[in-house]
Amino acid sequence: MFPLFLGALALGGLLAAMGAFSRAEIATLKSMGLWIIALAGISLAALLFLTGREPAGLGILALTGTMAWNLVPERVRRVAAKRHRRPRMLPRRGPGMTRAEAYQVLGLQPGASEQAIREAHRRLMRAAHPDAGGSAWLATRINQARDVLLP
């Protein structure tokens, strides 16, 4: 009796899926097909890794992994990219930097010319910029010093 009930349940599920499939739009069906191919490829790559065929697994993973990544909506990719960024260091709050501190940060004597301030700022930022492997805090201090000294 139980196998008969289980068979009827499976048949009902299959008929419901066929009805939903017949009402689906072409773009939805295409996307579903690509997802099925991508997931099958990723599963095949995992199976190849587990059986010791790493080069073949890497090839399959390279093909289907990029396909799956391209199926992910752009807004989801932007959120994923934001999570991996380094936190941004904000300038300190409170009383600003004094002119004496600004000259000291830039390594200049008080009364230096505008051109000397710009050159010192540029030279220090090349070394201290976070994109060049420098410190975000130090780059912020150098920018603050330039802002205090230049009108």
C-alpha atoms as a printed R data frame, in Angstrom:
    type eleno elety resid chain resno      x      y       z
1   ATOM     1    CA   MET     A     1  0.000  0.000   0.000
2   ATOM     2    CA   PHE     A     2  2.807  2.409   0.882
3   ATOM     3    CA   PRO     A     3  4.655  1.980  -2.457
4   ATOM     4    CA   LEU     A     4  1.393  2.744  -4.271
5   ATOM     5    CA   PHE     A     5  0.954  5.954  -2.237
6   ATOM     6    CA   LEU     A     6  4.576  6.950  -2.850
7   ATOM     7    CA   GLY     A     7  4.184  6.327  -6.606
8   ATOM     8    CA   ALA     A     8  1.010  8.425  -6.734
9   ATOM     9    CA   LEU     A     9  2.762 11.226  -4.865
10  ATOM    10    CA   ALA     A    10  5.701 11.151  -7.295
11  ATOM    11    CA   LEU     A    11  3.307 11.166 -10.283
12  ATOM    12    CA   GLY     A    12  1.435 14.159  -8.840
13  ATOM    13    CA   GLY     A    13  4.708 16.023  -8.319
14  ATOM    14    CA   LEU     A    14  5.802 15.240 -11.875
15  ATOM    15    CA   LEU     A    15  2.497 16.494 -13.313
16  ATOM    16    CA   ALA     A    16  2.713 19.699 -11.234
17  ATOM    17    CA   ALA     A    17  6.266 20.288 -12.458
18  ATOM    18    CA   MET     A    18  5.208 19.726 -16.077
19  ATOM    19    CA   GLY     A    19  2.375 22.249 -15.674
20  ATOM    20    CA   ALA     A    20  4.740 24.856 -14.247
21  ATOM    21    CA   PHE     A    21  7.263 24.093 -16.990
22  ATOM    22    CA   SER     A    22  4.662 24.628 -19.737
23  ATOM    23    CA   ARG     A    23  3.733 28.064 -18.341
24  ATOM    24    CA   ALA     A    24  7.326 29.269 -17.892
25  ATOM    25    CA   GLU     A    25  8.884 31.927 -20.100
26  ATOM    26    CA   ILE     A    26 11.701 31.102 -22.524
27  ATOM    27    CA   ALA     A    27 14.259 33.240 -20.641
28  ATOM    28    CA   THR     A    28 13.441 31.415 -17.406
29  ATOM    29    CA   LEU     A    29 13.815 28.017 -19.087
30  ATOM    30    CA   LYS     A    30 17.124 29.039 -20.634
31  ATOM    31    CA   SER     A    31 18.438 30.243 -17.273
32  ATOM    32    CA   MET     A    32 17.263 27.035 -15.580
33  ATOM    33    CA   GLY     A    33 18.981 24.917 -18.232
34  ATOM    34    CA   LEU     A    34 22.243 26.824 -17.824
35  ATOM    35    CA   TRP     A    35 22.059 26.409 -14.031
36  ATOM    36    CA   ILE     A    36 21.501 22.663 -14.423
37  ATOM    37    CA   ILE     A    37 24.509 22.396 -16.768
38  ATOM    38    CA   ALA     A    38 26.691 24.505 -14.453
39  ATOM    39    CA   LEU     A    39 25.738 22.525 -11.328
40  ATOM    40    CA   ALA     A    40 26.231 19.221 -13.144
41  ATOM    41    CA   GLY     A    41 29.676 20.369 -14.287
42  ATOM    42    CA   ILE     A    42 30.668 21.449 -10.803
43  ATOM    43    CA   SER     A    43 29.466 18.082  -9.454
44  ATOM    44    CA   LEU     A    44 31.471 16.279 -12.142
45  ATOM    45    CA   ALA     A    45 34.564 18.329 -11.233
46  ATOM    46    CA   ALA     A    46 34.127 17.389  -7.562
47  ATOM    47    CA   LEU     A    47 33.823 13.722  -8.530
48  ATOM    48    CA   LEU     A    48 36.969 13.941 -10.655
49  ATOM    49    CA   PHE     A    49 38.856 15.537  -7.746
50  ATOM    50    CA   LEU     A    50 37.703 12.785  -5.399
51  ATOM    51    CA   THR     A    51 38.829 10.046  -7.803
52  ATOM    52    CA   GLY     A    52 42.284 11.548  -8.256
53  ATOM    53    CA   ARG     A    53 41.880 13.125 -11.701
54  ATOM    54    CA   GLU     A    54 42.721 16.696 -10.693
55  ATOM    55    CA   PRO     A    55 43.740 18.080 -14.137
56  ATOM    56    CA   ALA     A    56 40.445 17.021 -15.714
57  ATOM    57    CA   GLY     A    57 38.574 18.328 -12.692
58  ATOM    58    CA   LEU     A    58 40.292 21.694 -12.966
59  ATOM    59    CA   GLY     A    59 39.364 21.935 -16.636
60  ATOM    60    CA   ILE     A    60 35.707 21.124 -16.012
61  ATOM    61    CA   LEU     A    61 35.641 23.488 -13.036
62  ATOM    62    CA   ALA     A    62 37.152 26.307 -15.092
63  ATOM    63    CA   LEU     A    63 34.461 25.932 -17.741
64  ATOM    64    CA   THR     A    64 31.422 25.433 -15.543
65  ATOM    65    CA   GLY     A    65 32.548 27.658 -12.677
66  ATOM    66    CA   THR     A    66 32.769 30.694 -14.923
67  ATOM    67    CA   MET     A    67 29.410 29.789 -16.442
68  ATOM    68    CA   ALA     A    68 27.845 29.651 -12.990
69  ATOM    69    CA   TRP     A    69 29.505 32.936 -11.974
70  ATOM    70    CA   ASN     A    70 28.095 34.653 -15.073
71  ATOM    71    CA   LEU     A    71 24.605 33.437 -14.147
72  ATOM    72    CA   VAL     A    72 24.800 35.224 -10.787
73  ATOM    73    CA   PRO     A    73 23.039 38.616 -11.022
74  ATOM    74    CA   GLU     A    74 25.283 41.712 -11.124
75  ATOM    75    CA   ARG     A    75 23.904 43.131  -7.867
76  ATOM    76    CA   VAL     A    76 24.847 39.929  -6.002
77  ATOM    77    CA   ARG     A    77 28.386 40.110  -7.423
78  ATOM    78    CA   ARG     A    78 28.725 43.740  -6.263
79  ATOM    79    CA   VAL     A    79 27.662 42.780  -2.717
80  ATOM    80    CA   ALA     A    80 30.170 39.909  -2.705
81  ATOM    81    CA   ALA     A    81 32.935 42.237  -3.881
82  ATOM    82    CA   LYS     A    82 32.123 44.814  -1.167
83  ATOM    83    CA   ARG     A    83 32.543 42.213   1.574
84  ATOM    84    CA   HIS     A    84 36.162 41.606   0.590
85  ATOM    85    CA   ARG     A    85 37.302 45.231   0.575
86  ATOM    86    CA   ARG     A    86 39.473 46.551   3.346
87  ATOM    87    CA   PRO     A    87 37.718 48.923   5.745
88  ATOM    88    CA   ARG     A    88 38.366 52.545   4.944
89  ATOM    89    CA   MET     A    89 40.223 54.574   7.537
90  ATOM    90    CA   LEU     A    90 38.495 57.843   8.273
91  ATOM    91    CA   PRO     A    91 40.330 60.985   9.357
92  ATOM    92    CA   ARG     A    92 40.300 61.627  13.049
93  ATOM    93    CA   ARG     A    93 37.520 63.750  14.435
94  ATOM    94    CA   GLY     A    94 37.864 66.620  16.853
95  ATOM    95    CA   PRO     A    95 40.216 69.572  16.684
96  ATOM    96    CA   GLY     A    96 42.040 69.585  13.381
97  ATOM    97    CA   MET     A    97 45.734 69.316  12.811
98  ATOM    98    CA   THR     A    98 47.741 72.420  13.654
99  ATOM    99    CA   ARG     A    99 49.972 74.080  11.074
100 ATOM   100    CA   ALA     A   100 53.054 73.040  13.073
101 ATOM   101    CA   GLU     A   101 51.909 69.393  13.021
102 ATOM   102    CA   ALA     A   102 51.190 69.645   9.287
103 ATOM   103    CA   TYR     A   103 54.701 70.913   8.537
104 ATOM   104    CA   GLN     A   104 56.139 68.128  10.699
105 ATOM   105    CA   VAL     A   105 54.082 65.427   8.916
106 ATOM   106    CA   LEU     A   106 55.263 66.660   5.522
107 ATOM   107    CA   GLY     A   107 58.842 67.079   6.747
108 ATOM   108    CA   LEU     A   108 58.992 70.786   5.865
109 ATOM   109    CA   GLN     A   109 60.129 73.928   7.642
110 ATOM   110    CA   PRO     A   110 57.439 76.470   8.591
111 ATOM   111    CA   GLY     A   111 56.866 78.991   5.816
112 ATOM   112    CA   ALA     A   112 57.544 76.535   2.942
113 ATOM   113    CA   SER     A   113 56.196 77.536  -0.461
114 ATOM   114    CA   GLU     A   114 53.021 76.095  -1.994
115 ATOM   115    CA   GLN     A   115 55.092 74.248  -4.583
116 ATOM   116    CA   ALA     A   116 57.273 72.680  -1.885
117 ATOM   117    CA   ILE     A   117 54.140 71.552  -0.002
118 ATOM   118    CA   ARG     A   118 52.681 69.967  -3.152
119 ATOM   119    CA   GLU     A   119 55.971 68.207  -3.976
120 ATOM   120    CA   ALA     A   120 56.368 66.875  -0.415
121 ATOM   121    CA   HIS     A   121 52.754 65.665  -0.436
122 ATOM   122    CA   ARG     A   122 53.193 63.914  -3.797
123 ATOM   123    CA   ARG     A   123 56.494 62.321  -2.748
124 ATOM   124    CA   LEU     A   124 55.108 61.022   0.550
125 ATOM   125    CA   MET     A   125 51.859 59.766  -0.982
126 ATOM   126    CA   ARG     A   126 53.740 57.656  -3.529
127 ATOM   127    CA   ALA     A   127 55.260 55.705  -0.645
128 ATOM   128    CA   ALA     A   128 52.370 55.799   1.835
129 ATOM   129    CA   HIS     A   129 49.341 55.239  -0.404
130 ATOM   130    CA   PRO     A   130 47.350 52.100   0.563
131 ATOM   131    CA   ASP     A   131 47.275 50.919  -3.066
132 ATOM   132    CA   ALA     A   132 51.087 50.910  -3.041
133 ATOM   133    CA   GLY     A   133 51.185 48.846   0.141
134 ATOM   134    CA   GLY     A   134 51.311 51.800   2.519
135 ATOM   135    CA   SER     A   135 49.267 52.691   5.551
136 ATOM   136    CA   ALA     A   136 45.758 54.140   5.173
137 ATOM   137    CA   TRP     A   137 46.198 56.028   8.441
138 ATOM   138    CA   LEU     A   138 49.468 57.617   7.308
139 ATOM   139    CA   ALA     A   139 47.981 58.539   3.919
140 ATOM   140    CA   THR     A   140 45.086 60.224   5.724
141 ATOM   141    CA   ARG     A   141 47.492 62.209   7.907
142 ATOM   142    CA   ILE     A   142 49.481 63.337   4.846
143 ATOM   143    CA   ASN     A   143 46.288 64.472   3.114
144 ATOM   144    CA   GLN     A   144 45.186 66.325   6.266
145 ATOM   145    CA   ALA     A   145 48.535 68.108   6.435
146 ATOM   146    CA   ARG     A   146 48.218 69.223   2.810
147 ATOM   147    CA   ASP     A   147 44.643 70.433   3.418
148 ATOM   148    CA   VAL     A   148 45.747 72.474   6.451
149 ATOM   149    CA   LEU     A   149 48.675 74.112   4.648
150 ATOM   150    CA   LEU     A   150 47.131 74.810   1.247
151 ATOM   151    CA   PRO     A   151 44.263 77.276   0.882
